[in-house]
Amino acid sequence: MPQTPEPVGKPPVWDRQTPSKVERIFSYCVILIVVLLGVLILAGAFGISPQFKGILGVILIGYGLIRFLLMKTKFDRFKERKKERLGEGDKKANETLRN
């Protein structure tokens, strides 16, 4: 039975197992901007009324922190999956060498 050839090149964006470095940098930059915006609003840099300044600042800082935790967890999961795949590849190679 003929074997199908392995795909050549990078997999499509929706099929990748790890995020690119650009995605990672962009995500962390957005988080930094959101948190800094929240801090600036709390500090009174934009002249927002005191009624809304505290609420909006805290919401933006909280959103930035939650986003950071979610992105960190996501990237850690990608690293774990990559290590698992590399470990499976080593096991298959070792089994092939033994036979």
Stockholm file with secondary structure:
# STOCKHOLM 1.0

chainA/1-99         MPQTPEPVGKPPVWDRQTPSKVERIFSYCVILIVVLLGVLILAGAFGISPQFKGILGVILIGYGLIRFLLMKTKFDRFKERKKERLGEGDKKANETLRN
#=GR chainA/1-99 SS CCCCCCCCSCCCGGGCSSCCHHHHHHHHHHHHHHHHHHHHHHHTTTCCCHHHHHHHHHHHHHHHHHHHHHHHHHHHHHHHHHHHHHHHHHHHHHHHHHC
#=GC SS_cons        CCCCCCCCSCCCGGGCSSCCHHHHHHHHHHHHHHHHHHHHHHHTTTCCCHHHHHHHHHHHHHHHHHHHHHHHHHHHHHHHHHHHHHHHHHHHHHHHHHC
//
